[in-house]
C-alpha cells in the first residue's frame, strides 16, 4: 500500500494534497489531554526515558503549550474551514479506539 501523511501544522500549503487524497483524517484529541501529553513527554525526555530531536528545555515546554493553545483556538478553525469542500472524505477522530477501527478497516 502506498500512502503518505501530512501533519496539520502545515495546513496553509496542502490544498493540492487534500484534493488528491482518498481519505483525510483529522485527529482532534481533547485540549486537556494534549496538555497532559506535552508535559508527560517533556518529563520523560528530561529523565532520558524518551529520546528527542531537540534538547528539552523549559522554553520549549512553554512553546509547546503556546502552540497547543494556538491550535485549539485558531488553527483548528482554519483547518475545519479548509476541509469543508472535502467533507465526503474527511473523518474527524477524537479518541484512540476510533483510530484503531479506521486502521483495521483500511486495506493494507
N, C-alpha and C positions, 0 to 999 in steps of 0.2 A: 504494500500500500504506500503510495506516495502522498505526502502531506506536509503541511507547514503550520506554524503557529505564529501569530503576530501579537505582541504584548501591547496592551492598551495605552501605555504612556505615549505611544507614537501615533495616536489616532488621527492627527491632523494631516497625515500624508499616506493613508492606507485606502483611499477610495477605490482605486483600481483593484486592489486585493479583495475588498468587500464584494465588488461586482463579480470577480472570478471565483469566489468561494462557493462551495456547495453547502456548507454549514458554518454558521457563526455562533460561537458560544461566548456569552457574556457571563463571566464568573463574578458574581456580585455577593461576596461574603459580607456579613454584617460588620459595620464600622467598629464596634467594640471588640469583636473577635480579631479583626486585623490589628487593633491596638495591642491586644494581648500577645499576638503572634510576633509583632515587631519587637516587643520587649523580651519575649522568650528567646527569639533568635539572637538578639543583642547579648543577652546573658550567656547563652551557650557559646557564642563567639568569644566573649571576654574570658570565659573559663576554658577556652580551647577545646570544647566538646563538639564544635561545628566549625568547619573551615569557611573562610570568606575571601572574596577577591579584593578586599579593602581592609584597612585597619579599623576595627570598630572603636569609635570614639563617641563621646557624649554629643559632639556636634553632629555626627552622622545620625545618631539616635534622634536628636531633635529634628533633623531634616526629614527623617522617615515619618515622624509624627506629623510634620507640616505637610508633607506630600499626601499622607493618608487623609488629612482634613481637606486639602485642596481637591483630591479625587472625589471624596464623598459629597462635597457641597458645590463643586463646579464642573470638574471633568466628567463625572458620571452623567450629568445632564447633557453635556455636549455630545458624548458618545451615544446616549439614548436618542437624541435628535438625529444624529448621523445615521443611526441604524434604521430609522423609520422606513426608508424605501426597501429595506430587506427583511421586513417582519416575517415573510414567508419562510425564511431560512435562519432565523435567529432563535436561539434558546437562551433564556435567562436562568442561570443556576445560582442558588444561594447556599447549597449545602453539599457535603461530601457524598451522600447517598445518591443524589442526582447525578453527580459526576460519574460515579461507578456505573449507574444504569446506562448512561449515554455511552461510556466506553465499551460496555458489553454489547450494545446494540450496533455500534459502528463496525462495518465489515473490515476484517483485517486481511 
